[in-house]
Amino acid sequence: MPSDIQNLWFESMKKAFLATPKERYEREVQAVEARRKERTKKQEDDTAIARRYKGEPRTFFIADTHFMDEKIIRYENRPFKDVNSMGAAIQENWNRLVLPEDTVWVLGDFCLNSLYAKVCCKYLNGHKFLVKGNHDTESNEFYRRCGFDEVYDHPVILKGFFILSHEPMYINANMPYFNIFGHVHGNPMYRNDGNQFYCVSVERTDYTPVEVYEFEKKITCCGDDEPYDDEVVHTNE
């Protein structure tokens, strides 16, 4: 590795890992605000499209909401003063884009408070499906009672093409799949997206669900002659 590139890499890693908590928090707030400004028009367009094409359901993905998790605010330098403001912001972002007839896949770590999970799920728009993460410790039936249409213990394959998982999965260029995942939050060792993967941890999506067309722009591993179907393949028996 050339010395100048090596030095740049070292400096970026040093900033990521050696910054003080205050510096990390301020940087995260600035980054979220910058991304929010960039996405304002897109969000407005999304809302207009959602209203215009009401009756044509859309599909969204989100991960690591961690509702009612006070520690995650500190661990991931989330720009919220407490769990109430965090929950309110995620709910507002969610319901601004998602209509009642839309589908939302929650890729793990939904809520850390079983009592609040029932209330929270009730006020989030859409048909909700949960691929359980390491913090989703209640039974599948519990989450169904909360309001999820279905709950999965393991990754699922959507439309014969999208692998939906909590943790990132191994995918290479020879595999005709696209992995959508969470779990890694803002870890700088993981990229936001690539030709065959996309991370929807809320720290990377402005605490907002991401629509499926965002992934379609990244897809390069399948040609137009390989359409995917509507089947959901899973291992929950």
ZIVEN-V454965 format. One record per helix or strand of 3 or more residues. SS is the DSSP state (hx for helix, st for strand). FROM is the first residue (numbers start at 1). TO is the last residue. Records with the same first field share a line. If there is no record, write none. Layout:
BEGIN
SS: FROM-TO  FROM-TO
END
This chain:
BEGIN
hx: 3-18  21-52  70-75  83-97  114-122  140-146  202-204  213-216
st: 59-63  103-106  127-131  150-152  156-158  162-164  178-181  197-199
END
